[in-house]
Amino acid sequence: MLRTWPGSGERGDRLSARLTQSSVTAVAALDDPVRNRLYRHVRSAQRPVTREEAAEAVGISRRLAAFHLDKLVTVGLLSAGRRIEQPRGPGRAPKVYEPVDEAMSVSVPPRAHDDLASILIDAIVADEDPQSACWRIAADRGRVAGSALRGDRSSERRPAAPLDEVELWLDEQGYEPYRSEPAAVRLRNCPFHPLAARAPELVCGMNICYLSGVLDGLGIGEVEAALSPRAGECCVEVRRQG
């Protein structure tokens, strides 16, 4: 007799449909350029952000910022509360916004999850240890991606500093990079976040192999990817060597 997992059947289908619709709604909300910039600003702030701060950062009115921020709360990308640590003055404490951790993957291009699935499938059918195969294939895919990027940008003006070029690529891929120090780039977002929590050694190893392969493909020898786990962020840090 076949056993079914708890979420299978009609009930599981309904749950899956709701989750899919929720993700689609969240991604659609980010199609608006102003809303996208507000969301990215709140995520990058690493602290609760008021409507006034968000409006100033994006260059819009407070009223328009409030409209878009509340929309992002409605679709589940942000949470809202009140800043209570400030001394109470006249009126209520200002409303503040923070990113929802569970929504991290919506800002990552969907192709990242396709790449992960493809790597895992190729590793399963490879005639070698599955974990080693995962890491090898991830590095190979990274080199291909890096080489393609180098070819695409051969005729463009490239950033003068190698780390600046890598940071630009990381931003395009949805890693949400930021400079933790002049010689190091941290990554707020992990494209493989949902699976990394279940199998960190395997998935984080794939991630660092993939990013190391990208650096090889780009032909940037002065920069390296290194494991540097930090709560709430990607486990990989990109930094200048030496």
Salt bridges, closest charged atoms under 4 A:
GLU10 OE2 - ARG14 NH1 3.18
GLU52 OE2 - ARG62 NE 2.61
GLU53 OE1 - ARG47 NH1 3.23
GLU53 OE1 - ARG83 NH2 3.82
ASP70 OD2 - ARG51 NH2 3.05
ASP70 OD1 - LYS95 NZ 3.28
GLU85 OE2 - ARG83 NE 3.53
ASP115 OD2 - ARG111 NH1 3.80
ASP122 OD2 - ARG141 NH2 2.38
GLU128 OE2 - ARG136 NH2 2.72
ASP140 OD2 - ARG136 NH1 3.44
ASP140 OD1 - ARG143 NH2 2.54
ASP164 OD1 - ARG179 NH2 2.47
GLU165 OE1 - ARG158 NH2 3.03
GLU167 OE1 - ARG179 NE 2.84
ASP171 OD1 - ARG40 NH2 2.54
GLU172 OE2 - ARG153 NH2 2.68
GLU176 OE1 - ARG43 NE 2.49
ASP216 OD2 - ARG143 NH1 3.73
GLU224 OE2 - ARG239 NE 3.45
GLU233 OE1 - ARG186 NE 3.02
GLU237 OE2 - ARG186 NH1 3.74
GLU237 OE1 - ARG239 NH1 3.19
